[in-house]
Amino acid sequence: MDSFEAQPGNKAAGTDKVSKAEYAQGVEERIKALSAGRRSLNYRPQPVRRV
């Protein structure tokens, strides 16, 4: 939450066209969902091919 609050709100909307004020509605739930998604993914990159 600290990083979200530290961001200035007068900047342009991102590529998804959502402003900070719009994103602030339900921000705690969004951040919890993002965090849970990151923790549950088991990303395993393929081995590097040596030449």
mmCIF entry with sequence, helices, sheets and N, C-alpha, C, O atoms, coordinates in Angstrom:
data_MODEL
# 
_entry.id   MODEL 
# 
_entity.id                         1 
_entity.type                       polymer 
_entity.pdbx_number_of_molecules   1 
# 
_entity_poly.entity_id                      1 
_entity_poly.type                           'polypeptide(L)' 
_entity_poly.nstd_linkage                   no 
_entity_poly.nstd_monomer                   no 
_entity_poly.pdbx_seq_one_letter_code       MDSFEAQPGNKAAGTDKVSKAEYAQGVEERIKALSAGRRSLNYRPQPVRRV 
_entity_poly.pdbx_seq_one_letter_code_can   MDSFEAQPGNKAAGTDKVSKAEYAQGVEERIKALSAGRRSLNYRPQPVRRV 
_entity_poly.pdbx_strand_id                 A 
# 
loop_
_entity_poly_seq.entity_id 
_entity_poly_seq.num 
_entity_poly_seq.mon_id 
_entity_poly_seq.hetero 
1 1  MET n 
1 2  ASP n 
1 3  SER n 
1 4  PHE n 
1 5  GLU n 
1 6  ALA n 
1 7  GLN n 
1 8  PRO n 
1 9  GLY n 
1 10 ASN n 
1 11 LYS n 
1 12 ALA n 
1 13 ALA n 
1 14 GLY n 
1 15 THR n 
1 16 ASP n 
1 17 LYS n 
1 18 VAL n 
1 19 SER n 
1 20 LYS n 
1 21 ALA n 
1 22 GLU n 
1 23 TYR n 
1 24 ALA n 
1 25 GLN n 
1 26 GLY n 
1 27 VAL n 
1 28 GLU n 
1 29 GLU n 
1 30 ARG n 
1 31 ILE n 
1 32 LYS n 
1 33 ALA n 
1 34 LEU n 
1 35 SER n 
1 36 ALA n 
1 37 GLY n 
1 38 ARG n 
1 39 ARG n 
1 40 SER n 
1 41 LEU n 
1 42 ASN n 
1 43 TYR n 
1 44 ARG n 
1 45 PRO n 
1 46 GLN n 
1 47 PRO n 
1 48 VAL n 
1 49 ARG n 
1 50 ARG n 
1 51 VAL n 
# 
_struct_asym.id          A 
_struct_asym.entity_id   1 
# 
loop_
_struct_conf.conf_type_id 
_struct_conf.id 
_struct_conf.pdbx_PDB_helix_id 
_struct_conf.beg_label_comp_id 
_struct_conf.beg_label_asym_id 
_struct_conf.beg_label_seq_id 
_struct_conf.pdbx_beg_PDB_ins_code 
_struct_conf.end_label_comp_id 
_struct_conf.end_label_asym_id 
_struct_conf.end_label_seq_id 
_struct_conf.pdbx_end_PDB_ins_code 
_struct_conf.beg_auth_comp_id 
_struct_conf.beg_auth_asym_id 
_struct_conf.beg_auth_seq_id 
_struct_conf.end_auth_comp_id 
_struct_conf.end_auth_asym_id 
_struct_conf.end_auth_seq_id 
_struct_conf.pdbx_PDB_helix_class 
_struct_conf.details 
_struct_conf.pdbx_PDB_helix_length 
HELX_P HELX_P1 AA1 ASP A 2  ? ALA A 6  ? ASP A 2  ALA A 6  1 ? 5  
HELX_P HELX_P2 AA2 LYS A 20 ? TYR A 23 ? LYS A 20 TYR A 23 1 ? 4  
HELX_P HELX_P3 AA3 VAL A 27 ? SER A 40 ? VAL A 27 SER A 40 1 ? 14 
# 
_struct_conf_type.id          HELX_P 
_struct_conf_type.criteria    ? 
_struct_conf_type.reference   ? 
# 
loop_
_atom_site.group_PDB 
_atom_site.id 
_atom_site.type_symbol 
_atom_site.label_atom_id 
_atom_site.label_alt_id 
_atom_site.label_comp_id 
_atom_site.label_asym_id 
_atom_site.label_entity_id 
_atom_site.label_seq_id 
_atom_site.pdbx_PDB_ins_code 
_atom_site.Cartn_x 
_atom_site.Cartn_y 
_atom_site.Cartn_z 
_atom_site.occupancy 
_atom_site.B_iso_or_equiv 
_atom_site.pdbx_formal_charge 
_atom_site.auth_seq_id 
_atom_site.auth_comp_id 
_atom_site.auth_asym_id 
_atom_site.auth_atom_id 
_atom_site.pdbx_PDB_model_num 
ATOM 1   N N  . MET A 1 1  ? 0.817   -1.191  0.000   1.00 0.00 ? 1  MET A N  1 
ATOM 2   C CA . MET A 1 1  ? 0.000   0.000   0.000   1.00 0.00 ? 1  MET A CA 1 
ATOM 3   C C  . MET A 1 1  ? 0.858   1.251   0.000   1.00 0.00 ? 1  MET A C  1 
ATOM 4   O O  . MET A 1 1  ? 0.461   2.266   -0.572  1.00 0.00 ? 1  MET A O  1 
ATOM 5   N N  . ASP A 1 2  ? 2.014   1.203   0.622   1.00 0.00 ? 2  ASP A N  1 
ATOM 6   C CA . ASP A 1 2  ? 2.858   2.392   0.704   1.00 0.00 ? 2  ASP A CA 1 
ATOM 7   C C  . ASP A 1 2  ? 3.282   2.868   -0.679  1.00 0.00 ? 2  ASP A C  1 
ATOM 8   O O  . ASP A 1 2  ? 3.290   4.069   -0.951  1.00 0.00 ? 2  ASP A O  1 
ATOM 9   N N  . SER A 1 3  ? 3.633   1.926   -1.552  1.00 0.00 ? 3  SER A N  1 
ATOM 10  C CA . SER A 1 3  ? 4.077   2.326   -2.881  1.00 0.00 ? 3  SER A CA 1 
ATOM 11  C C  . SER A 1 3  ? 2.928   2.906   -3.705  1.00 0.00 ? 3  SER A C  1 
ATOM 12  O O  . SER A 1 3  ? 3.137   3.816   -4.507  1.00 0.00 ? 3  SER A O  1 
ATOM 13  N N  . PHE A 1 4  ? 1.718   2.385   -3.510  1.00 0.00 ? 4  PHE A N  1 
ATOM 14  C CA . PHE A 1 4  ? 0.562   2.921   -4.232  1.00 0.00 ? 4  PHE A CA 1 
ATOM 15  C C  . PHE A 1 4  ? 0.289   4.353   -3.791  1.00 0.00 ? 4  PHE A C  1 
ATOM 16  O O  . PHE A 1 4  ? 0.045   5.226   -4.624  1.00 0.00 ? 4  PHE A O  1 
ATOM 17  N N  . GLU A 1 5  ? 0.330   4.593   -2.497  1.00 0.00 ? 5  GLU A N  1 
ATOM 18  C CA . GLU A 1 5  ? 0.066   5.928   -1.974  1.00 0.00 ? 5  GLU A CA 1 
ATOM 19  C C  . GLU A 1 5  ? 1.168   6.908   -2.339  1.00 0.00 ? 5  GLU A C  1 
ATOM 20  O O  . GLU A 1 5  ? 0.909   8.108   -2.441  1.00 0.00 ? 5  GLU A O  1 
ATOM 21  N N  . ALA A 1 6  ? 2.387   6.430   -2.539  1.00 0.00 ? 6  ALA A N  1 
ATOM 22  C CA . ALA A 1 6  ? 3.508   7.309   -2.869  1.00 0.00 ? 6  ALA A CA 1 
ATOM 23  C C  . ALA A 1 6  ? 3.469   7.796   -4.321  1.00 0.00 ? 6  ALA A C  1 
ATOM 24  O O  . ALA A 1 6  ? 4.106   8.795   -4.653  1.00 0.00 ? 6  ALA A O  1 
ATOM 25  N N  . GLN A 1 7  ? 2.733   7.102   -5.180  1.00 0.00 ? 7  GLN A N  1 
ATOM 26  C CA . GLN A 1 7  ? 2.667   7.489   -6.580  1.00 0.00 ? 7  GLN A CA 1 
ATOM 27  C C  . GLN A 1 7  ? 1.856   8.772   -6.744  1.00 0.00 ? 7  GLN A C  1 
ATOM 28  O O  . GLN A 1 7  ? 0.792   8.911   -6.141  1.00 0.00 ? 7  GLN A O  1 
ATOM 29  N N  . PRO A 1 8  ? 2.345   9.705   -7.549  1.00 0.00 ? 8  PRO A N  1 
ATOM 30  C CA . PRO A 1 8  ? 1.574   10.927  -7.777  1.00 0.00 ? 8  PRO A CA 1 
ATOM 31  C C  . PRO A 1 8  ? 0.308   10.629  -8.572  1.00 0.00 ? 8  PRO A C  1 
ATOM 32  O O  . PRO A 1 8  ? 0.321   9.807   -9.488  1.00 0.00 ? 8  PRO A O  1 
ATOM 33  N N  . GLY A 1 9  ? -0.768  11.290  -8.225  1.00 0.00 ? 9  GLY A N  1 
ATOM 34  C CA . GLY A 1 9  ? -2.049  11.033  -8.872  1.00 0.00 ? 9  GLY A CA 1 
ATOM 35  C C  . GLY A 1 9  ? -2.324  11.908  -10.073 1.00 0.00 ? 9  GLY A C  1 
ATOM 36  O O  . GLY A 1 9  ? -3.358  11.754  -10.723 1.00 0.00 ? 9  GLY A O  1 
ATOM 37  N N  . ASN A 1 10 ? -1.418  12.827  -10.383 1.00 0.00 ? 10 ASN A N  1 
ATOM 38  C CA . ASN A 1 10 ? -1.674  13.759  -11.480 1.00 0.00 ? 10 ASN A CA 1 
ATOM 39  C C  . ASN A 1 10 ? -1.028  13.320  -12.793 1.00 0.00 ? 10 ASN A C  1 
ATOM 40  O O  . ASN A 1 10 ? -0.915  14.119  -13.723 1.00 0.00 ? 10 ASN A O  1 
ATOM 41  N N  . LYS A 1 11 ? -0.613  12.087  -12.875 1.00 0.00 ? 11 LYS A N  1 
ATOM 42  C CA . LYS A 1 11 ? 0.008   11.586  -14.102 1.00 0.00 ? 11 LYS A CA 1 
ATOM 43  C C  . LYS A 1 11 ? -1.049  11.010  -15.037 1.00 0.00 ? 11 LYS A C  1 
ATOM 44  O O  . LYS A 1 11 ? -2.190  10.781  -14.635 1.00 0.00 ? 11 LYS A O  1 
ATOM 45  N N  . ALA A 1 12 ? -0.666  10.784  -16.264 1.00 0.00 ? 12 ALA A N  1 
ATOM 46  C CA . ALA A 1 12 ? -1.587  10.236  -17.261 1.00 0.00 ? 12 ALA A CA 1 
ATOM 47  C C  . ALA A 1 12 ? -1.919  8.787   -16.935 1.00 0.00 ? 12 ALA A C  1 
ATOM 48  O O  . ALA A 1 12 ? -1.141  8.092   -16.281 1.00 0.00 ? 12 ALA A O  1 
ATOM 49  N N  . ALA A 1 13 ? -3.064  8.346   -17.393 1.00 0.00 ? 13 ALA A N  1 
ATOM 50  C CA . ALA A 1 13 ? -3.463  6.951   -17.207 1.00 0.00 ? 13 ALA A CA 1 
ATOM 51  C C  . ALA A 1 13 ? -2.522  6.048   -17.984 1.00 0.00 ? 13 ALA A C  1 
ATOM 52  O O  . ALA A 1 13 ? -1.913  6.470   -18.967 1.00 0.00 ? 13 ALA A O  1 
ATOM 53  N N  . GLY A 1 14 ? -2.406  4.813   -17.542 1.00 0.00 ? 14 GLY A N  1 
ATOM 54  C CA . GLY A 1 14 ? -1.514  3.861   -18.194 1.00 0.00 ? 14 GLY A CA 1 
ATOM 55  C C  . GLY A 1 14 ? -2.093  3.321   -19.480 1.00 0.00 ? 14 GLY A C  1 
ATOM 56  O O  . GLY A 1 14 ? -3.076  3.851   -19.999 1.00 0.00 ? 14 GLY A O  1 
ATOM 57  N N  . THR A 1 15 ? -1.489  2.272   -19.995 1.00 0.00 ? 15 THR A N  1 
ATOM 58  C CA . THR A 1 15 ? -1.943  1.684   -21.250 1.00 0.00 ? 15 THR A CA 1 
ATOM 59  C C  . THR A 1 15 ? -3.327  1.074   -21.122 1.00 0.00 ? 15 THR A C  1 
ATOM 60  O O  . THR A 1 15 ? -4.021  0.903   -22.124 1.00 0.00 ? 15 THR A O  1 
ATOM 61  N N  . ASP A 1 16 ? -3.744  0.739   -19.895 1.00 0.00 ? 16 ASP A N  1 
ATOM 62  C CA . ASP A 1 16 ? -5.083  0.190   -19.692 1.00 0.00 ? 16 ASP A CA 1 
ATOM 63  C C  . ASP A 1 16 ? -6.129  1.283   -19.505 1.00 0.00 ? 16 ASP A C  1 
ATOM 64  O O  . ASP A 1 16 ? -7.305  0.987   -19.294 1.00 0.00 ? 16 ASP A O  1 
ATOM 65  N N  . LYS A 1 17 ? -5.710  2.541   -19.581 1.00 0.00 ? 17 LYS A N  1 
ATOM 66  C CA . LYS A 1 17 ? -6.593  3.716   -19.487 1.00 0.00 ? 17 LYS A CA 1 
ATOM 67  C C  . LYS A 1 17 ? -7.279  3.839   -18.124 1.00 0.00 ? 17 LYS A C  1 
ATOM 68  O O  . LYS A 1 17 ? -8.369  4.402   -18.028 1.00 0.00 ? 17 LYS A O  1 
ATOM 69  N N  . VAL A 1 18 ? -6.645  3.316   -17.074 1.00 0.00 ? 18 VAL A N  1 
ATOM 70  C CA . VAL A 1 18 ? -7.195  3.415   -15.726 1.00 0.00 ? 18 VAL A CA 1 
ATOM 71  C C  . VAL A 1 18 ? -6.368  4.431   -14.946 1.00 0.00 ? 18 VAL A C  1 
ATOM 72  O O  . VAL A 1 18 ? -5.152  4.287   -14.821 1.00 0.00 ? 18 VAL A O  1 
ATOM 73  N N  . SER A 1 19 ? -7.028  5.447   -14.427 1.00 0.00 ? 19 SER A N  1 
ATOM 74  C CA . SER A 1 19 ? -6.323  6.461   -13.644 1.00 0.00 ? 19 SER A CA 1 
ATOM 75  C C  . SER A 1 19 ? -6.120  5.962   -12.216 1.00 0.00 ? 19 SER A C  1 
ATOM 76  O O  . SER A 1 19 ? -6.684  4.942   -11.820 1.00 0.00 ? 19 SER A O  1 
ATOM 77  N N  . LYS A 1 20 ? -5.312  6.686   -11.452 1.00 0.00 ? 20 LYS A N  1 
ATOM 78  C CA . LYS A 1 20 ? -5.067  6.305   -10.067 1.00 0.00 ? 20 LYS A CA 1 
ATOM 79  C C  . LYS A 1 20 ? -6.358  6.365   -9.261  1.00 0.00 ? 20 LYS A C  1 
ATOM 80  O O  . LYS A 1 20 ? -6.596  5.507   -8.411  1.00 0.00 ? 20 LYS A O  1 
ATOM 81  N N  . ALA A 1 21 ? -7.194  7.371   -9.517  1.00 0.00 ? 21 ALA A N  1 
ATOM 82  C CA . ALA A 1 21 ? -8.456  7.502   -8.784  1.00 0.00 ? 21 ALA A CA 1 
ATOM 83  C C  . ALA A 1 21 ? -9.375  6.311   -9.064  1.00 0.00 ? 21 ALA A C  1 
ATOM 84  O O  . ALA A 1 21 ? -10.039 5.811   -8.156  1.00 0.00 ? 21 ALA A O  1 
ATOM 85  N N  . GLU A 1 22 ? -9.412  5.858   -10.318 1.00 0.00 ? 22 GLU A N  1 
ATOM 86  C CA . GLU A 1 22 ? -10.243 4.700   -10.661 1.00 0.00 ? 22 GLU A CA 1 
ATOM 87  C C  . GLU A 1 22 ? -9.676  3.420   -10.051 1.00 0.00 ? 22 GLU A C  1 
ATOM 88  O O  . GLU A 1 22 ? -10.426 2.562   -9.583  1.00 0.00 ? 22 GLU A O  1 
ATOM 89  N N  . TYR A 1 23 ? -8.356  3.297   -10.058 1.00 0.00 ? 23 TYR A N  1 
ATOM 90  C CA . TYR A 1 23 ? -7.715  2.100   -9.515  1.00 0.00 ? 23 TYR A CA 1 
ATOM 91  C C  . TYR A 1 23 ? -7.853  2.049   -8.002  1.00 0.00 ? 23 TYR A C  1 
ATOM 92  O O  . TYR A 1 23 ? -7.853  0.967   -7.415  1.00 0.00 ? 23 TYR A O  1 
ATOM 93  N N  . ALA A 1 24 ? -7.971  3.221   -7.359  1.00 0.00 ? 24 ALA A N  1 
ATOM 94  C CA . ALA A 1 24 ? -8.065  3.286   -5.903  1.00 0.00 ? 24 ALA A CA 1 
ATOM 95  C C  . ALA A 1 24 ? -9.332  2.619   -5.373  1.00 0.00 ? 24 ALA A C  1 
ATOM 96  O O  . ALA A 1 24 ? -9.383  2.220   -4.210  1.00 0.00 ? 24 ALA A O  1 
ATOM 97  N N  . GLN A 1 25 ? -10.342 2.499   -6.210  1.00 0.00 ? 25 GLN A N  1 
ATOM 98  C CA . GLN A 1 25 ? -11.568 1.831   -5.782  1.00 0.00 ? 25 GLN A CA 1 
ATOM 99  C C  . GLN A 1 25 ? -11.290 0.326   -5.719  1.00 0.00 ? 25 GLN A C  1 
ATOM 100 O O  . GLN A 1 25 ? -11.141 -0.330  -6.750  1.00 0.00 ? 25 GLN A O  1 
ATOM 101 N N  . GLY A 1 26 ? -11.222 -0.203  -4.512  1.00 0.00 ? 26 GLY A N  1 
ATOM 102 C CA . GLY A 1 26 ? -10.931 -1.623  -4.321  1.00 0.00 ? 26 GLY A CA 1 
ATOM 103 C C  . GLY A 1 26 ? -9.468  -1.968  -4.444  1.00 0.00 ? 26 GLY A C  1 
ATOM 104 O O  . GLY A 1 26 ? -9.126  -3.093  -4.808  1.00 0.00 ? 26 GLY A O  1 
ATOM 105 N N  . VAL A 1 27 ? -8.597  -1.022  -4.149  1.00 0.00 ? 27 VAL A N  1 
ATOM 106 C CA . VAL A 1 27 ? -7.162  -1.238  -4.342  1.00 0.00 ? 27 VAL A CA 1 
ATOM 107 C C  . VAL A 1 27 ? -6.618  -2.342  -3.424  1.00 0.00 ? 27 VAL A C  1 
ATOM 108 O O  . VAL A 1 27 ? -5.733  -3.095  -3.832  1.00 0.00 ? 27 VAL A O  1 
ATOM 109 N N  . GLU A 1 28 ? -7.126  -2.448  -2.214  1.00 0.00 ? 28 GLU A N  1 
ATOM 110 C CA . GLU A 1 28 ? -6.618  -3.478  -1.313  1.00 0.00 ? 28 GLU A CA 1 
ATOM 111 C C  . GLU A 1 28 ? -6.906  -4.869  -1.851  1.00 0.00 ? 28 GLU A C  1 
ATOM 112 O O  . GLU A 1 28 ? -6.058  -5.757  -1.775  1.00 0.00 ? 28 GLU A O  1 
ATOM 113 N N  . GLU A 1 29 ? -8.100  -5.060  -2.395  1.00 0.00 ? 29 GLU A N  1 
ATOM 114 C CA . GLU A 1 29 ? -8.442  -6.367  -2.962  1.00 0.00 ? 29 GLU A CA 1 
ATOM 115 C C  . GLU A 1 29 ? -7.598  -6.657  -4.199  1.00 0.00 ? 29 GLU A C  1 
ATOM 116 O O  . GLU A 1 29 ? -7.171  -7.792  -4.414  1.00 0.00 ? 29 GLU A O  1 
ATOM 117 N N  . ARG A 1 30 ? -7.363  -5.636  -5.004  1.00 0.00 ? 30 ARG A N  1 
ATOM 118 C CA . ARG A 1 30 ? -6.545  -5.823  -6.212  1.00 0.00 ? 30 ARG A CA 1 
ATOM 119 C C  . ARG A 1 30 ? -5.126  -6.223  -5.855  1.00 0.00 ? 30 ARG A C  1 
ATOM 120 O O  . ARG A 1 30 ? -4.558  -7.130  -6.465  1.00 0.00 ? 30 ARG A O  1 
ATOM 121 N N  . ILE A 1 31 ? -4.552  -5.547  -4.867  1.00 0.00 ? 31 ILE A N  1 
ATOM 122 C CA . ILE A 1 31 ? -3.170  -5.841  -4.475  1.00 0.00 ? 31 ILE A CA 1 
ATOM 123 C C  . ILE A 1 31 ? -3.075  -7.234  -3.866  1.00 0.00 ? 31 ILE A C  1 
ATOM 124 O O  . ILE A 1 31 ? -2.108  -7.951  -4.123  1.00 0.00 ? 31 ILE A O  1 
ATOM 125 N N  . LYS A 1 32 ? -4.057  -7.630  -3.068  1.00 0.00 ? 32 LYS A N  1 
ATOM 126 C CA . LYS A 1 32 ? -4.066  -8.979  -2.496  1.00 0.00 ? 32 LYS A CA 1 
ATOM 127 C C  . LYS A 1 32 ? -4.152  -10.029 -3.602  1.00 0.00 ? 32 LYS A C  1 
ATOM 128 O O  . LYS A 1 32 ? -3.466  -11.049 -3.548  1.00 0.00 ? 32 LYS A O  1 
ATOM 129 N N  . ALA A 1 33 ? -4.993  -9.779  -4.599  1.00 0.00 ? 33 ALA A N  1 
ATOM 130 C CA . ALA A 1 33 ? -5.135  -10.729 -5.705  1.00 0.00 ? 33 ALA A CA 1 
ATOM 131 C C  . ALA A 1 33 ? -3.841  -10.820 -6.522  1.00 0.00 ? 33 ALA A C  1 
ATOM 132 O O  . ALA A 1 33 ? -3.433  -11.912 -6.918  1.00 0.00 ? 33 ALA A O  1 
ATOM 133 N N  . LEU A 1 34 ? -3.200  -9.683  -6.771  1.00 0.00 ? 34 LEU A N  1 
ATOM 134 C CA . LEU A 1 34 ? -1.937  -9.692  -7.505  1.00 0.00 ? 34 LEU A CA 1 
ATOM 135 C C  . LEU A 1 34 ? -0.862  -10.444 -6.734  1.00 0.00 ? 34 LEU A C  1 
ATOM 136 O O  . LEU A 1 34 ? -0.111  -11.233 -7.308  1.00 0.00 ? 34 LEU A O  1 
ATOM 137 N N  . SER A 1 35 ? -0.793  -10.198 -5.442  1.00 0.00 ? 35 SER A N  1 
ATOM 138 C CA . SER A 1 35 ? 0.204   -10.858 -4.611  1.00 0.00 ? 35 SER A CA 1 
ATOM 139 C C  . SER A 1 35 ? -0.022  -12.368 -4.568  1.00 0.00 ? 35 SER A C  1 
ATOM 140 O O  . SER A 1 35 ? 0.928   -13.142 -4.686  1.00 0.00 ? 35 SER A O  1 
ATOM 141 N N  . ALA A 1 36 ? -1.264  -12.784 -4.401  1.00 0.00 ? 36 ALA A N  1 
ATOM 142 C CA . ALA A 1 36 ? -1.581  -14.216 -4.367  1.00 0.00 ? 36 ALA A CA 1 
ATOM 143 C C  . ALA A 1 36 ? -1.259  -14.877 -5.696  1.00 0.00 ? 36 ALA A C  1 
ATOM 144 O O  . ALA A 1 36 ? -0.762  -16.003 -5.723  1.00 0.00 ? 36 ALA A O  1 
ATOM 145 N N  . GLY A 1 37 ? -1.533  -14.196 -6.789  1.00 0.00 ? 37 GLY A N  1 
ATOM 146 C CA . GLY A 1 37 ? -1.230  -14.742 -8.104  1.00 0.00 ? 37 GLY A CA 1 
ATOM 147 C C  . GLY A 1 37 ? 0.256   -14.930 -8.321  1.00 0.00 ? 37 GLY A C  1 
ATOM 148 O O  . GLY A 1 37 ? 0.687   -15.912 -8.925  1.00 0.00 ? 37 GLY A O  1 
ATOM 149 N N  . ARG A 1 38 ? 1.032   -13.991 -7.831  1.00 0.00 ? 38 ARG A N  1 
ATOM 150 C CA . ARG A 1 38 ? 2.486   -14.089 -7.977  1.00 0.00 ? 38 ARG A CA 1 
ATOM 151 C C  . ARG A 1 38 ? 3.042   -15.239 -7.140  1.00 0.00 ? 38 ARG A C  1 
ATOM 152 O O  . ARG A 1 38 ? 3.959   -15.938 -7.571  1.00 0.00 ? 38 ARG A O  1 
ATOM 153 N N  . ARG A 1 39 ? 2.493   -15.430 -5.960  1.00 0.00 ? 39 ARG A N  1 
ATOM 154 C CA . ARG A 1 39 ? 2.991   -16.487 -5.083  1.00 0.00 ? 39 ARG A CA 1 
ATOM 155 C C  . ARG A 1 39 ? 2.582   -17.875 -5.556  1.00 0.00 ? 39 ARG A C  1 
ATOM 156 O O  . ARG A 1 39 ? 3.321   -18.836 -5.341  1.00 0.00 ? 39 ARG A O  1 
ATOM 157 N N  . SER A 1 40 ? 1.433   -18.001 -6.189  1.00 0.00 ? 40 SER A N  1 
ATOM 158 C CA . SER A 1 40 ? 0.955   -19.321 -6.581  1.00 0.00 ? 40 SER A CA 1 
ATOM 159 C C  . SER A 1 40 ? 1.534   -19.817 -7.899  1.00 0.00 ? 40 SER A C  1 
ATOM 160 O O  . SER A 1 40 ? 1.496   -21.018 -8.169  1.00 0.00 ? 40 SER A O  1 
ATOM 161 N N  . LEU A 1 41 ? 2.061   -18.935 -8.714  1.00 0.00 ? 41 LEU A N  1 
ATOM 162 C CA . LEU A 1 41 ? 2.629   -19.361 -9.999  1.00 0.00 ? 41 LEU A CA 1 
ATOM 163 C C  . LEU A 1 41 ? 3.952   -20.078 -9.777  1.00 0.00 ? 41 LEU A C  1 
ATOM 164 O O  . LEU A 1 41 ? 4.800   -19.619 -9.012  1.00 0.00 ? 41 LEU A O  1 
ATOM 165 N N  . ASN A 1 42 ? 4.110   -21.164 -10.427 1.00 0.00 ? 42 ASN A N  1 
ATOM 166 C CA . ASN A 1 42 ? 5.359   -21.918 -10.355 1.00 0.00 ? 42 ASN A CA 1 
ATOM 167 C C  . ASN A 1 42 ? 6.060   -21.800 -11.692 1.00 0.00 ? 42 ASN A C  1 
ATOM 168 O O  . ASN A 1 42 ? 6.068   -22.744 -12.481 1.00 0.00 ? 42 ASN A O  1 
ATOM 169 N N  . TYR A 1 43 ? 6.641   -20.652 -11.945 1.00 0.00 ? 43 TYR A N  1 
ATOM 170 C CA . TYR A 1 43 ? 7.318   -20.401 -13.215 1.00 0.00 ? 43 TYR A CA 1 
ATOM 171 C C  . TYR A 1 43 ? 8.647   -21.138 -13.240 1.00 0.00 ? 43 TYR A C  1 
ATOM 172 O O  . TYR A 1 43 ? 9.499   -20.927 -12.377 1.00 0.00 ? 43 TYR A O  1 
ATOM 173 N N  . ARG A 1 44 ? 8.817   -21.988 -14.214 1.00 0.00 ? 44 ARG A N  1 
ATOM 174 C CA . ARG A 1 44 ? 10.064  -22.714 -14.387 1.00 0.00 ? 44 ARG A CA 1 
ATOM 175 C C  . ARG A 1 44 ? 10.558  -22.467 -15.806 1.00 0.00 ? 44 ARG A C  1 
ATOM 176 O O  . ARG A 1 44 ? 10.005  -23.022 -16.755 1.00 0.00 ? 44 ARG A O  1 
ATOM 177 N N  . PRO A 1 45 ? 11.575  -21.655 -15.965 1.00 0.00 ? 45 PRO A N  1 
ATOM 178 C CA . PRO A 1 45 ? 12.081  -21.410 -17.315 1.00 0.00 ? 45 PRO A CA 1 
ATOM 179 C C  . PRO A 1 45 ? 12.736  -22.662 -17.884 1.00 0.00 ? 45 PRO A C  1 
ATOM 180 O O  . PRO A 1 45 ? 13.250  -23.503 -17.147 1.00 0.00 ? 45 PRO A O  1 
ATOM 181 N N  . GLN A 1 46 ? 12.707  -22.766 -19.195 1.00 0.00 ? 46 GLN A N  1 
ATOM 182 C CA . GLN A 1 46 ? 13.350  -23.895 -19.859 1.00 0.00 ? 46 GLN A CA 1 
ATOM 183 C C  . GLN A 1 46 ? 14.845  -23.717 -19.770 1.00 0.00 ? 46 GLN A C  1 
ATOM 184 O O  . GLN A 1 46 ? 15.345  -22.594 -19.710 1.00 0.00 ? 46 GLN A O  1 
ATOM 185 N N  . PRO A 1 47 ? 15.558  -24.827 -19.762 1.00 0.00 ? 47 PRO A N  1 
ATOM 186 C CA . PRO A 1 47 ? 17.016  -24.726 -19.681 1.00 0.00 ? 47 PRO A CA 1 
ATOM 187 C C  . PRO A 1 47 ? 17.591  -23.944 -20.860 1.00 0.00 ? 47 PRO A C  1 
ATOM 188 O O  . PRO A 1 47 ? 17.046  -23.971 -21.963 1.00 0.00 ? 47 PRO A O  1 
ATOM 189 N N  . VAL A 1 48 ? 18.655  -23.276 -20.619 1.00 0.00 ? 48 VAL A N  1 
ATOM 190 C CA . VAL A 1 48 ? 19.322  -22.491 -21.661 1.00 0.00 ? 48 VAL A CA 1 
ATOM 191 C C  . VAL A 1 48 ? 20.022  -23.452 -22.614 1.00 0.00 ? 48 VAL A C  1 
ATOM 192 O O  . VAL A 1 48 ? 20.730  -24.366 -22.193 1.00 0.00 ? 48 VAL A O  1 
ATOM 193 N N  . ARG A 1 49 ? 19.810  -23.225 -23.896 1.00 0.00 ? 49 ARG A N  1 
ATOM 194 C CA . ARG A 1 49 ? 20.438  -24.072 -24.902 1.00 0.00 ? 49 ARG A CA 1 
ATOM 195 C C  . ARG A 1 49 ? 21.838  -23.550 -25.170 1.00 0.00 ? 49 ARG A C  1 
ATOM 196 O O  . ARG A 1 49 ? 22.015  -22.399 -25.568 1.00 0.00 ? 49 ARG A O  1 
ATOM 197 N N  . ARG A 1 50 ? 22.808  -24.383 -24.956 1.00 0.00 ? 50 ARG A N  1 
ATOM 198 C CA . ARG A 1 50 ? 24.190  -23.974 -25.198 1.00 0.00 ? 50 ARG A CA 1 
ATOM 199 C C  . ARG A 1 50 ? 24.595  -24.334 -26.626 1.00 0.00 ? 50 ARG A C  1 
ATOM 200 O O  . ARG A 1 50 ? 24.264  -25.406 -27.132 1.00 0.00 ? 50 ARG A O  1 
ATOM 201 N N  . VAL A 1 51 ? 25.296  -23.444 -27.240 1.00 0.00 ? 51 VAL A N  1 
ATOM 202 C CA . VAL A 1 51 ? 25.748  -23.693 -28.632 1.00 0.00 ? 51 VAL A CA 1 
ATOM 203 C C  . VAL A 1 51 ? 27.227  -23.769 -28.725 1.00 0.00 ? 51 VAL A C  1 
ATOM 204 O O  . VAL A 1 51 ? 27.768  -23.971 -29.813 1.00 0.00 ? 51 VAL A O  1 
# 
